[in-house]
């Protein structure tokens, strides 16, 4: 019996640990071939090894999602290794809290960079493949659905004291999600955001 995501190709940023790791493991358990990303090599390779040990397929793409050129490299890893791209999960991120009067420009810009600019760049990098694949599939009279999941936060929906930077970035990802759903609907790409609250560690 084939799995729900058999042979689909997924990018999951920030998937060496935490929520991203669990997302990657779940996708792999359903048959997806996953590109694992983390800032550090060790956790990324550990997630890759766990997926392979369970009979799945995975490869690592190490580096910060905020680095210039990372988005193109991330997408290229999927295309070069597995020949396609079906699922994008923009998960990578962290918090850097402070009340507004004590928040530096660096803190503000860091949150926008990782939580909003990086997902935008990854989606932009994937756009050429998405558009070309959709046109080719339409010419072949095939229907292929693809998915984007952007990880937001309850802070981006309701706000949170001490998180003006993080809340603004996560609210921004919700806006980006809505815009991309309208842009990519024609290509049969379903674009959603998921706003997590506090996650209890396993």
Backbone as ProteinMPNN parsed JSONL, in Angstrom:
{"seq_chain_A": "XXXXXXXXXXXXXXXXXXXXXXXXXXXXXXXXXXXXXXXXXXXXXXXXXXXXXXXXXXXXXXXXXXXXXXXXXXXXXXXXXXXXXXXXXXXXXXXXXXXXXXXXXXXXXXXXXXXXXXXXXXXXXXXXXXXXXXXXXXXXXXXXXXXXXXXXXXXXXXXXXXXXXXXXXXXXXXXXXXXXXXXXXXXXXXXXXXXXXXXXXX", "coords_chain_A": {"N_chain_A": [[0.848, -1.196, 0.0], [0.666, 2.127, -0.978], [2.136, 5.103, 0.408], [0.77, 8.229, 1.622], [2.257, 10.438, 0.728], [4.001, 9.432, -1.128], [6.987, 9.519, -2.879], [6.852, 12.267, -3.171], [8.473, 15.475, -3.0], [9.989, 17.321, -0.486], [10.796, 20.436, 1.021], [12.046, 21.469, 4.087], [12.604, 23.986, 6.163], [14.818, 24.736, 8.891], [14.849, 22.187, 10.13], [16.4, 20.501, 11.65], [15.96, 20.191, 14.294], [13.515, 20.453, 16.991], [10.23, 21.725, 16.196], [10.415, 21.721, 13.393], [11.968, 19.453, 12.861], [10.225, 17.398, 13.681], [8.162, 17.779, 11.852], [9.523, 17.138, 9.465], [10.181, 14.432, 9.934], [7.61, 13.334, 10.043], [6.639, 13.873, 7.44], [8.462, 12.323, 5.974], [7.809, 9.796, 6.944], [5.469, 9.389, 5.657], [6.25, 8.929, 3.131], [7.508, 10.964, 1.718], [10.343, 12.507, 0.149], [12.864, 14.205, 1.673], [14.351, 17.402, 2.076], [16.51, 18.384, 4.407], [17.138, 21.061, 6.601], [19.359, 22.962, 8.591], [20.939, 25.365, 10.719], [23.239, 24.374, 11.833], [25.448, 21.628, 11.215], [25.438, 19.11, 12.58], [22.825, 18.533, 13.945], [21.188, 18.548, 11.645], [22.255, 16.448, 10.088], [21.77, 14.356, 11.835], [18.982, 14.196, 11.805], [18.603, 13.521, 9.122], [19.884, 11.011, 9.13], [18.197, 9.592, 10.842], [15.828, 9.479, 9.383], [16.665, 8.01, 7.133], [17.414, 5.63, 8.387], [14.933, 4.691, 9.07], [13.994, 3.867, 6.693], [13.413, 5.836, 4.867], [13.973, 8.678, 2.628], [16.35, 11.256, 2.558], [18.174, 14.34, 2.533], [20.724, 16.672, 3.442], [20.804, 20.25, 3.681], [22.811, 22.539, 4.634], [22.948, 25.548, 6.561], [22.262, 29.084, 7.178], [19.028, 30.373, 6.786], [18.87, 33.015, 6.25], [21.092, 33.785, 4.855], [22.664, 35.266, 2.02], [21.821, 33.991, -1.098], [21.089, 31.533, -0.077], [18.423, 30.568, -0.412], [18.208, 29.912, -3.16], [20.076, 27.857, -3.258], [18.919, 25.985, -1.547], [16.508, 25.254, -2.864], [17.677, 24.291, -5.218], [19.018, 22.066, -4.235], [16.929, 20.26, -3.77], [15.925, 19.938, -6.4], [18.19, 19.028, -7.829], [18.818, 16.688, -6.436], [16.454, 15.143, -6.198], [14.852, 15.742, -8.356], [12.522, 17.259, -8.434], [9.871, 19.229, -6.85], [7.534, 19.464, -4.377], [6.443, 20.148, -1.899], [6.724, 22.783, 0.394], [7.911, 23.825, 3.436], [8.097, 26.48, 5.427], [9.752, 26.965, 8.127], [11.94, 27.647, 9.766], [13.33, 29.541, 12.455], [13.541, 31.814, 15.311], [13.31, 33.399, 18.559], [13.79, 36.75, 19.773], [13.504, 38.571, 22.222], [12.274, 41.683, 23.583], [11.178, 44.622, 25.317], [9.637, 47.398, 23.642], [10.96, 49.908, 23.945], [13.505, 49.179, 24.569], [14.357, 47.665, 22.506], [16.621, 46.914, 19.951], [17.643, 48.071, 16.661], [18.921, 45.974, 15.43], [17.795, 43.699, 16.651], [15.12, 43.95, 15.792], [15.376, 43.862, 12.954], [16.57, 41.357, 12.62], [14.544, 39.526, 13.269], [12.626, 40.061, 11.276], [14.135, 39.31, 9.086], [14.589, 36.492, 9.364], [12.033, 35.376, 9.757], [10.327, 36.406, 7.832], [11.545, 37.606, 5.455], [13.255, 35.506, 4.643], [11.449, 33.24, 4.135], [10.014, 34.444, 1.994], [12.097, 34.687, 0.083], [12.695, 31.969, -0.375], [10.3, 31.022, -1.488], [10.251, 32.638, -3.762], [12.55, 31.682, -5.039], [11.676, 29.155, -5.681], [9.77, 29.61, -7.553], [10.155, 29.595, -10.378], [10.448, 26.86, -11.049], [7.94, 25.935, -10.108], [6.082, 27.277, -11.771], [6.859, 26.431, -14.356], [6.615, 23.638, -14.128], [3.881, 23.408, -13.628], [2.767, 24.355, -16.026], [3.755, 22.46, -17.832], [2.568, 20.117, -16.864], [-0.114, 20.75, -17.257], [-0.186, 20.826, -20.054], [0.208, 18.148, -20.509], [-2.119, 17.157, -19.661], [-2.372, 16.528, -16.949], [-3.044, 16.576, -13.456], [-1.495, 18.014, -10.809], [-1.082, 18.568, -7.489], [0.401, 20.9, -5.294], [2.004, 21.948, -2.207], [2.357, 24.58, 0.195], [3.444, 25.41, 3.379], [3.525, 27.811, 5.728], [5.046, 28.624, 8.716], [3.587, 30.287, 11.263], [2.589, 32.166, 14.134], [0.798, 32.399, 17.248], [1.439, 34.833, 18.293], [1.673, 36.443, 16.079], [-0.924, 36.692, 15.35], [-2.404, 37.637, 17.566], [-0.645, 39.319, 18.851], [1.997, 39.987, 21.263], [3.323, 40.878, 24.356], [6.54, 42.289, 24.559], [7.397, 41.219, 22.225], [7.414, 42.706, 19.822], [8.931, 42.722, 17.461], [9.004, 39.964, 16.639], [6.226, 39.382, 16.567], [5.379, 41.166, 14.575], [6.769, 40.183, 12.356], [5.682, 37.593, 12.168], [2.993, 38.204, 11.763], [3.336, 39.331, 9.303], [4.069, 37.075, 7.766], [1.654, 35.816, 7.597], [0.265, 37.569, 5.943], [1.856, 37.37, 3.636], [1.355, 34.7, 3.029], [-1.383, 34.753, 2.309], [-1.266, 36.358, 0.024], [0.358, 34.768, -1.646], [-1.241, 32.513, -1.903], [-3.213, 33.485, -3.58], [-1.687, 34.176, -5.82], [-0.493, 31.718, -6.585], [-2.533, 29.895, -6.786], [-3.51, 29.365, -9.322], [-1.616, 27.664, -10.272], [-2.158, 25.369, -9.016], [-1.254, 25.195, -6.397], [-1.49, 24.888, -3.013], [-1.556, 27.144, -0.429], [-0.84, 27.762, 2.873], [-0.826, 29.064, 6.253], [0.265, 28.195, 9.528], [-0.463, 28.857, 12.799], [1.198, 28.459, 15.542], [0.994, 28.046, 19.12], [2.473, 27.997, 22.359], [4.69, 25.32, 22.437], [4.994, 22.27, 23.983], [7.936, 20.657, 24.907], [8.938, 17.356, 23.829]], "CA_chain_A": [[0.0, 0.0, 0.0], [1.513, 3.31, -1.072], [1.922, 6.106, 1.435], [0.082, 9.423, 1.122], [3.188, 11.369, 0.085], [5.008, 8.626, -1.803], [7.808, 10.136, -3.916], [6.791, 13.73, -3.165], [9.73, 16.081, -2.551], [9.667, 18.378, 0.473], [11.796, 21.279, 1.675], [11.623, 21.894, 5.426], [13.668, 24.792, 6.768], [14.917, 24.599, 10.337], [14.32, 20.853, 10.439], [17.349, 19.677, 12.384], [15.515, 20.059, 15.685], [12.251, 21.098, 17.324], [9.032, 21.52, 15.379], [10.82, 21.388, 12.026], [12.4, 18.049, 12.841], [9.035, 16.546, 13.758], [7.486, 17.893, 10.553], [10.302, 16.37, 8.485], [10.009, 13.006, 10.226], [6.251, 12.958, 9.651], [6.578, 13.843, 5.98], [9.227, 11.161, 5.518], [7.072, 8.578, 7.294], [4.393, 9.243, 4.678], [6.841, 8.623, 1.829], [8.164, 12.11, 1.067], [11.798, 12.653, 0.147], [12.928, 15.477, 2.388], [15.586, 18.171, 2.197], [16.613, 18.845, 5.79], [17.982, 22.252, 6.776], [19.628, 23.522, 9.906], [22.094, 26.245, 10.783], [24.371, 23.538, 12.226], [25.492, 20.366, 10.482], [25.159, 17.911, 13.38], [21.404, 18.186, 14.046], [20.644, 18.244, 10.321], [22.68, 15.098, 9.697], [21.091, 13.404, 12.713], [17.625, 14.013, 11.28], [18.756, 12.75, 7.882], [20.205, 9.619, 9.491], [17.004, 8.963, 11.427], [14.901, 9.203, 8.28], [17.224, 6.917, 6.329], [17.348, 4.405, 9.191], [13.538, 4.241, 9.064], [13.653, 3.456, 5.338], [13.052, 6.971, 4.044], [15.013, 9.361, 1.859], [16.579, 12.624, 3.0], [19.483, 14.932, 2.283], [20.861, 17.906, 4.212], [21.256, 21.516, 3.097], [23.221, 23.246, 5.844], [23.174, 26.986, 6.455], [21.241, 30.0, 7.651], [18.058, 30.773, 5.768], [19.035, 34.452, 5.982], [22.289, 34.019, 4.052], [22.479, 35.564, 0.6], [21.981, 32.82, -1.962], [20.647, 30.267, 0.52], [17.157, 30.096, -0.975], [18.484, 29.252, -4.438], [20.79, 26.611, -2.96], [17.939, 25.091, -0.922], [15.661, 24.738, -3.942], [18.537, 23.527, -6.124], [19.295, 20.768, -3.618], [15.773, 19.397, -4.052], [15.828, 19.642, -7.835], [19.338, 18.234, -8.251], [18.836, 15.382, -5.773], [15.233, 14.365, -6.383], [14.245, 16.048, -9.645], [11.24, 17.949, -8.357], [9.553, 19.931, -5.607], [6.083, 19.383, -4.179], [6.041, 20.674, -0.591], [7.659, 23.719, 1.027], [7.54, 24.204, 4.792], [8.943, 27.56, 5.937], [9.67, 26.769, 9.567], [13.111, 28.121, 10.513], [13.17, 30.79, 13.175], [13.831, 31.877, 16.738], [12.815, 34.644, 19.132], [14.78, 37.644, 20.391], [12.5, 39.433, 22.833], [12.568, 42.863, 24.393], [10.14, 45.653, 25.224], [9.931, 48.227, 22.476], [11.916, 50.982, 24.221], [14.844, 48.603, 24.699], [14.635, 46.825, 21.335], [17.553, 47.519, 19.003], [17.389, 47.846, 15.242], [19.418, 44.638, 15.1], [16.775, 42.732, 17.07], [13.974, 44.115, 14.897], [15.698, 43.411, 11.597], [16.866, 39.925, 12.646], [13.28, 38.776, 13.236], [12.047, 40.194, 9.935], [14.97, 38.555, 8.145], [14.436, 35.035, 9.446], [10.64, 34.928, 9.736], [9.557, 36.939, 6.704], [12.331, 37.726, 4.226], [13.744, 34.184, 4.224], [10.39, 32.511, 3.424], [9.787, 35.1, 0.7], [13.17, 34.32, -0.854], [12.561, 30.555, -0.717], [9.183, 30.913, -2.425], [10.689, 33.252, -5.023], [13.496, 30.767, -5.678], [10.935, 27.987, -6.181], [8.708, 30.018, -8.468], [10.402, 29.181, -11.765], [10.085, 25.446, -11.166], [6.496, 25.793, -9.907], [5.377, 27.74, -12.961], [7.188, 25.572, -15.491], [6.032, 22.314, -13.891], [2.433, 23.514, -13.782], [2.458, 24.456, -17.461], [4.047, 21.169, -18.458], [1.54, 19.165, -16.426], [-1.363, 21.112, -17.941], [-0.043, 20.376, -21.447], [0.106, 16.683, -20.499], [-3.442, 16.846, -19.103], [-2.198, 15.942, -15.613], [-3.302, 17.472, -12.337], [-0.566, 17.791, -9.7], [-1.26, 19.568, -6.435], [1.565, 21.146, -4.442], [1.655, 22.557, -0.921], [3.259, 25.438, 0.963], [3.001, 25.672, 4.749], [4.35, 28.811, 6.405], [4.831, 28.546, 10.157], [3.366, 31.566, 11.913], [2.52, 32.076, 15.593], [-0.295, 33.16, 17.857], [1.936, 36.2, 18.479], [1.396, 37.161, 14.849], [-2.376, 36.873, 15.256], [-2.913, 38.404, 18.709], [0.398, 40.14, 19.464], [2.505, 39.505, 22.547], [4.205, 41.861, 24.978], [7.953, 41.957, 24.462], [7.679, 40.574, 20.943], [7.003, 43.554, 18.695], [9.651, 42.269, 16.266], [8.54, 38.62, 16.276], [4.809, 39.465, 16.219], [5.263, 41.84, 13.287], [7.243, 39.265, 11.319], [4.732, 36.487, 12.025], [1.821, 38.762, 11.101], [3.74, 39.483, 7.91], [4.039, 35.789, 7.067], [0.243, 35.547, 7.291], [-0.05, 38.355, 4.751], [2.549, 36.741, 2.51], [0.626, 33.466, 2.728], [-2.617, 35.082, 1.586], [-0.896, 36.832, -1.308], [0.852, 33.64, -2.438], [-2.383, 31.647, -2.22], [-3.876, 34.067, -4.753], [-0.773, 34.107, -6.969], [-0.144, 30.359, -6.99], [-3.707, 29.044, -6.939], [-3.611, 28.977, -10.739], [-0.663, 26.565, -10.501], [-2.606, 24.259, -8.155], [-0.46, 25.179, -5.168], [-2.252, 25.255, -1.826], [-0.652, 27.885, 0.455], [-1.44, 28.012, 4.177], [0.052, 29.29, 7.398], [-0.165, 27.561, 10.77], [-0.046, 29.725, 13.898], [1.383, 27.695, 16.772], [1.216, 28.685, 20.412], [3.593, 27.39, 23.067], [4.797, 23.882, 22.194], [5.668, 21.569, 25.075], [8.938, 19.71, 24.39], [8.622, 15.938, 24.05]], "C_chain_A": [[0.885, 1.249, 0.0], [1.144, 4.318, 0.017], [1.368, 7.38, 0.805], [0.984, 10.36, 0.342], [4.292, 10.639, -0.674], [5.659, 9.393, -2.948], [7.617, 11.648, -4.064], [8.119, 14.262, -2.616], [9.404, 17.295, -1.687], [10.912, 19.125, 0.937], [11.245, 21.652, 3.049], [12.768, 22.681, 6.05], [13.648, 24.635, 8.287], [14.465, 23.25, 10.83], [15.323, 19.926, 11.113], [16.909, 19.404, 13.805], [14.129, 20.675, 15.834], [11.098, 20.739, 16.406], [9.403, 21.085, 13.965], [11.246, 19.946, 11.88], [11.189, 17.119, 12.833], [8.233, 16.595, 12.461], [8.193, 17.036, 9.512], [10.13, 14.867, 8.692], [8.629, 12.519, 9.795], [6.112, 12.884, 8.137], [7.287, 12.611, 5.429], [8.482, 9.865, 5.808], [5.91, 8.318, 6.337], [4.931, 9.094, 3.257], [7.532, 9.77, 1.123], [9.677, 11.995, 1.159], [12.091, 14.082, 0.606], [14.321, 16.1, 2.33], [15.576, 18.821, 3.579], [17.547, 20.053, 5.849], [18.163, 22.575, 8.245], [20.84, 24.434, 9.785], [23.371, 25.456, 11.054], [24.293, 22.164, 11.559], [25.03, 19.173, 11.316], [23.678, 17.594, 13.505], [20.762, 17.861, 12.703], [20.996, 16.825, 9.906], [22.042, 14.035, 10.571], [19.668, 13.142, 12.24], [17.65, 13.214, 9.987], [18.988, 11.276, 8.2], [18.994, 8.897, 10.052], [15.995, 8.602, 10.341], [15.389, 8.023, 7.454], [17.142, 5.596, 7.077], [15.937, 3.813, 9.211], [13.067, 3.843, 7.669], [13.255, 4.593, 4.413], [14.223, 7.562, 3.29], [15.128, 10.807, 2.334], [17.998, 13.04, 2.668], [19.53, 16.249, 3.039], [21.294, 19.076, 3.332], [21.547, 22.434, 4.279], [23.344, 24.746, 5.581], [22.024, 27.793, 6.994], [20.316, 30.4, 6.515], [18.188, 32.25, 5.412], [20.258, 34.772, 5.126], [21.931, 34.352, 2.603], [22.728, 34.301, -0.214], [21.476, 31.529, -1.369], [19.402, 29.719, -0.162], [17.368, 29.361, -2.29], [19.172, 27.906, -4.212], [19.841, 25.559, -2.378], [17.067, 24.437, -1.993], [16.471, 23.863, -4.894], [18.864, 22.146, -5.55], [18.161, 19.789, -3.893], [15.73, 18.984, -5.516], [16.969, 18.756, -8.304], [19.296, 16.827, -7.669], [17.642, 14.524, -6.151], [14.444, 14.716, -7.642], [12.907, 16.762, -9.604], [11.073, 18.657, -7.04], [8.039, 19.996, -5.484], [5.596, 20.075, -2.914], [7.128, 21.613, -0.081], [7.112, 24.06, 2.411], [8.555, 25.244, 5.281], [8.808, 27.596, 7.453], [10.783, 27.461, 10.355], [12.835, 29.446, 11.228], [13.541, 30.672, 14.639], [13.244, 33.181, 17.262], [13.971, 35.437, 19.742], [13.989, 38.797, 21.006], [13.085, 40.639, 23.558], [11.372, 43.801, 24.298], [10.602, 46.693, 24.214], [10.985, 49.302, 22.759], [13.346, 50.49, 24.359], [15.243, 47.771, 23.472], [15.538, 47.557, 20.345], [17.099, 47.29, 17.565], [17.823, 46.44, 14.843], [18.396, 43.568, 15.474], [15.577, 42.761, 16.133], [14.26, 43.492, 13.531], [15.992, 41.913, 11.545], [15.595, 39.098, 12.559], [12.596, 38.872, 11.876], [12.823, 39.346, 8.925], [14.66, 37.068, 8.167], [12.991, 34.589, 9.251], [9.846, 35.399, 8.528], [10.356, 37.01, 5.408], [12.806, 36.365, 3.735], [12.65, 33.351, 3.557], [10.061, 33.112, 2.061], [10.837, 34.675, -0.321], [13.06, 32.86, -1.286], [11.423, 30.363, -1.722], [9.551, 31.519, -3.78], [11.638, 32.324, -5.776], [12.794, 29.569, -6.294], [9.996, 28.332, -7.324], [8.929, 29.565, -9.908], [10.022, 27.718, -11.967], [8.577, 25.264, -11.067], [5.736, 26.154, -11.18], [5.612, 26.813, -14.151], [6.563, 24.186, -15.338], [4.525, 22.349, -14.105], [2.03, 23.579, -15.25], [2.673, 23.12, -18.168], [2.964, 20.138, -18.115], [0.191, 19.458, -17.077], [-1.329, 20.653, -19.395], [-0.201, 18.863, -21.567], [-1.223, 16.204, -19.929], [-3.334, 16.099, -17.774], [-2.478, 17.001, -14.562], [-2.379, 17.089, -11.186], [-0.746, 18.926, -8.702], [0.008, 19.678, -5.603], [1.142, 21.943, -3.213], [2.765, 23.465, -0.406], [2.638, 25.619, 2.339], [3.999, 26.638, 5.38], [4.031, 28.779, 7.897], [4.743, 29.951, 10.738], [3.311, 31.329, 13.423], [1.274, 32.799, 16.087], [0.136, 34.596, 18.134], [1.663, 37.058, 17.247], [-0.082, 37.416, 14.631], [-2.886, 37.828, 16.333], [-1.916, 39.419, 19.264], [0.842, 39.533, 20.777], [3.481, 40.528, 23.105], [5.651, 41.393, 24.934], [8.351, 41.333, 23.147], [7.202, 41.41, 19.756], [7.644, 43.086, 17.398], [9.116, 40.945, 15.744], [7.081, 38.653, 15.819], [4.613, 40.11, 14.854], [5.684, 40.917, 12.143], [6.249, 38.134, 11.078], [3.399, 36.961, 11.458], [2.113, 38.938, 9.611], [3.682, 38.188, 7.137], [2.597, 35.389, 6.752], [-0.201, 36.319, 6.06], [0.595, 37.786, 3.502], [1.818, 35.481, 2.067], [-0.623, 33.758, 1.902], [-2.323, 35.558, 0.168], [-0.458, 35.679, -2.206], [-0.258, 32.66, -2.787], [-3.108, 32.16, -3.463], [-2.991, 33.993, -5.999], [-0.613, 32.688, -7.498], [-1.332, 29.415, -7.095], [-3.846, 28.532, -8.364], [-2.673, 27.815, -11.085], [-0.983, 25.333, -9.651], [-1.694, 24.065, -6.937], [-1.328, 25.702, -4.03], [-1.292, 25.897, -0.826], [-1.375, 28.228, 1.751], [-0.386, 28.422, 5.188], [-0.574, 28.624, 8.616], [0.399, 28.374, 11.911], [0.013, 28.919, 15.195], [1.399, 28.605, 17.99], [2.45, 28.048, 21.041], [3.564, 25.887, 22.848], [5.575, 23.239, 23.324], [6.67, 20.594, 24.483], [8.558, 18.258, 24.726], [9.439, 15.404, 25.217]], "O_chain_A": [[1.745, 1.41, 0.866], [0.005, 4.375, 0.48], [1.486, 7.583, -0.403], [0.536, 11.009, -0.603], [5.39, 11.169, -0.843], [4.982, 9.857, -3.865], [8.165, 12.249, -4.989], [8.802, 13.575, -1.857], [8.648, 18.178, -2.092], [11.948, 18.519, 1.21], [10.105, 22.101, 3.16], [13.789, 22.103, 6.424], [12.594, 24.427, 8.888], [13.769, 23.162, 11.842], [15.127, 18.711, 11.148], [17.421, 18.492, 14.455], [13.629, 21.333, 14.922], [10.996, 19.618, 15.908], [8.777, 20.185, 13.404], [10.921, 19.29, 10.89], [11.143, 16.161, 12.062], [7.691, 15.581, 12.021], [7.55, 16.299, 8.765], [9.953, 14.12, 7.73], [8.494, 11.425, 9.249], [5.532, 11.934, 7.61], [6.779, 11.939, 4.532], [8.519, 8.935, 5.002], [5.428, 7.192, 6.216], [4.166, 9.127, 2.292], [8.088, 9.583, 0.041], [10.217, 11.455, 2.125], [11.623, 15.046, 0.001], [15.331, 15.419, 2.509], [14.751, 19.685, 3.875], [18.609, 20.063, 5.225], [17.229, 22.47, 9.039], [21.657, 24.294, 8.875], [24.447, 25.813, 10.574], [23.209, 21.614, 11.367], [24.306, 18.313, 10.813], [23.286, 16.469, 13.197], [19.889, 16.997, 12.626], [20.138, 16.082, 9.427], [21.794, 12.922, 10.105], [19.198, 12.004, 12.27], [16.817, 12.332, 9.78], [18.36, 10.4, 7.605], [18.786, 7.717, 9.769], [15.382, 7.536, 10.385], [14.607, 7.134, 7.114], [16.839, 4.561, 6.485], [15.76, 2.602, 9.35], [11.895, 3.521, 7.471], [12.806, 4.349, 3.293], [15.327, 7.019, 3.307], [14.12, 11.496, 2.493], [18.898, 12.21, 2.539], [18.494, 16.877, 3.257], [22.047, 18.91, 2.373], [20.636, 23.031, 4.852], [23.789, 25.163, 4.511], [20.94, 27.265, 7.241], [20.768, 30.726, 5.417], [17.672, 32.688, 4.384], [20.438, 35.918, 4.714], [20.999, 33.779, 2.039], [23.74, 33.625, -0.029], [21.428, 30.514, -2.065], [19.336, 28.527, -0.46], [16.776, 28.305, -2.513], [18.878, 26.931, -4.903], [19.959, 24.374, -2.691], [16.911, 23.216, -2.019], [16.0, 22.812, -5.326], [18.973, 21.171, -6.294], [18.403, 18.626, -4.213], [15.522, 17.812, -5.83], [16.753, 17.832, -9.089], [19.696, 15.871, -8.334], [17.784, 13.326, -6.398], [13.462, 14.045, -7.957], [12.226, 16.863, -10.625], [11.985, 18.694, -6.214], [7.35, 20.512, -6.364], [4.457, 20.54, -2.861], [8.313, 21.279, -0.12], [5.981, 24.528, 2.539], [9.72, 24.925, 5.518], [7.869, 28.182, 7.992], [10.573, 27.824, 11.513], [12.196, 30.345, 10.681], [13.818, 29.584, 15.144], [12.732, 33.985, 16.482], [14.982, 34.876, 20.166], [13.825, 39.854, 20.396], [14.207, 40.619, 24.064], [10.636, 43.776, 23.311], [11.797, 46.849, 23.961], [11.821, 49.579, 21.899], [14.291, 51.275, 24.277], [16.351, 47.236, 23.418], [15.249, 48.686, 19.949], [16.271, 46.42, 17.294], [17.175, 45.792, 14.021], [18.159, 42.637, 14.705], [15.075, 41.712, 15.728], [13.473, 42.692, 13.025], [15.698, 41.263, 10.543], [15.559, 38.084, 11.861], [12.05, 37.886, 11.379], [12.238, 38.743, 8.025], [14.489, 36.45, 7.116], [12.742, 33.544, 8.65], [8.79, 34.84, 8.232], [9.898, 36.529, 4.372], [12.767, 36.095, 2.535], [12.9, 32.793, 2.488], [9.854, 32.385, 1.089], [10.503, 34.343, -1.458], [13.307, 32.545, -2.451], [11.571, 29.624, -2.695], [9.199, 30.97, -4.824], [11.547, 32.191, -6.996], [13.247, 29.026, -7.301], [9.48, 27.437, -7.994], [7.973, 29.188, -10.586], [9.352, 27.376, -12.941], [7.992, 24.521, -11.855], [4.849, 25.417, -11.61], [4.674, 26.456, -14.864], [6.045, 23.625, -16.304], [3.955, 21.431, -14.694], [1.066, 22.936, -15.666], [1.864, 22.709, -19.0], [2.51, 19.387, -18.978], [-0.559, 18.539, -17.41], [-2.325, 20.148, -19.913], [-0.679, 18.355, -22.581], [-1.434, 15.006, -19.737], [-4.094, 15.168, -17.504], [-2.183, 18.18, -14.759], [-2.464, 15.984, -10.652], [-0.58, 20.099, -9.04], [0.616, 18.668, -5.248], [0.064, 22.536, -3.182], [3.95, 23.165, -0.549], [1.456, 25.941, 2.46], [5.175, 26.312, 5.542], [2.87, 28.895, 8.288], [5.713, 30.709, 10.704], [3.924, 30.388, 13.925], [0.761, 33.7, 15.423], [-0.709, 35.488, 18.204], [1.447, 38.264, 17.363], [-0.456, 38.262, 13.819], [-3.695, 38.714, 16.058], [-2.289, 40.283, 20.057], [0.161, 38.676, 21.341], [4.371, 40.991, 22.392], [5.948, 40.237, 25.237], [9.508, 40.955, 22.961], [6.648, 40.873, 18.797], [6.991, 43.052, 16.355], [8.812, 40.812, 14.559], [6.728, 38.036, 14.815], [3.782, 39.661, 14.064], [5.037, 40.875, 11.097], [5.997, 37.755, 9.934], [2.733, 36.209, 10.746], [1.243, 38.72, 8.767], [3.289, 38.183, 5.971], [2.343, 34.705, 5.761], [-0.948, 35.802, 5.229], [-0.027, 37.723, 2.441], [1.678, 35.225, 0.871], [-0.885, 33.081, 0.907], [-3.035, 35.21, -0.773], [-0.845, 35.608, -3.372], [-0.225, 32.041, -3.851], [-3.561, 31.374, -4.295], [-3.487, 33.774, -7.104], [-0.599, 32.47, -8.709], [-1.162, 28.25, -7.457], [-4.254, 27.391, -8.582], [-2.896, 27.083, -12.049], [-0.197, 24.389, -9.574], [-1.409, 22.944, -6.514], [-1.836, 26.822, -4.085], [-0.317, 25.267, -0.417], [-2.404, 28.904, 1.732], [0.802, 28.16, 5.003], [-1.795, 28.507, 8.715], [1.612, 28.566, 11.994], [-1.004, 28.723, 15.861], [1.768, 29.777, 17.905], [3.361, 27.613, 20.337], [2.531, 25.248, 23.049], [6.711, 23.631, 23.592], [6.302, 19.778, 23.638], [7.946, 17.978, 25.757], [9.321, 14.229, 25.567]]}, "name": "protein", "num_of_chains": 1, "seq": "XXXXXXXXXXXXXXXXXXXXXXXXXXXXXXXXXXXXXXXXXXXXXXXXXXXXXXXXXXXXXXXXXXXXXXXXXXXXXXXXXXXXXXXXXXXXXXXXXXXXXXXXXXXXXXXXXXXXXXXXXXXXXXXXXXXXXXXXXXXXXXXXXXXXXXXXXXXXXXXXXXXXXXXXXXXXXXXXXXXXXXXXXXXXXXXXXXXXXXXXXX"}
